[in-house]
Amino acid sequence: MGDASESSAKSAALVGLLEQIDAGALEPAGTIDVSTPDAVVLR
C-alpha cells in the first residue's frame, strides 16, 4: 500500500483525473486504484 510520503502527489493526481472525467475528456473508470505507492490506476 505504501506510506503517506506520496499522498500529496497522489491526491493531486486523483483530483486531476476526476476533473478530466467530469469534463468529459476521459471515460469514467470502473475502479480508481490508489493502492500502490507511486501510481493512480484507472481500470
Secondary structure as the mmCIF struct_conf table of DSSP 4:
data_model
#
loop_
_struct_conf.conf_type_id
_struct_conf.id
_struct_conf.beg_label_comp_id
_struct_conf.beg_label_asym_id
_struct_conf.beg_label_seq_id
_struct_conf.end_label_comp_id
_struct_conf.end_label_asym_id
_struct_conf.end_label_seq_id
HELX_RH_3T_P HELX_RH_3T_P1 ALA A 4 GLU A 6
HELX_RH_AL_P HELX_RH_AL_P1 SER A 7 ALA A 23
TURN_TY1_P TURN_TY1_P1 GLY A 24 GLY A 24
BEND BEND1 ALA A 25 LEU A 26
HELX_LH_PP_P HELX_LH_PP_P1 GLU A 27 ALA A 29
BEND BEND2 GLY A 30 GLY A 30
STRN STRN1 ILE A 32 ASP A 33
BEND BEND3 THR A 36 THR A 36
TURN_TY1_P TURN_TY1_P2 PRO A 37 ASP A 38
STRN STRN2 VAL A 41 LEU A 42
#
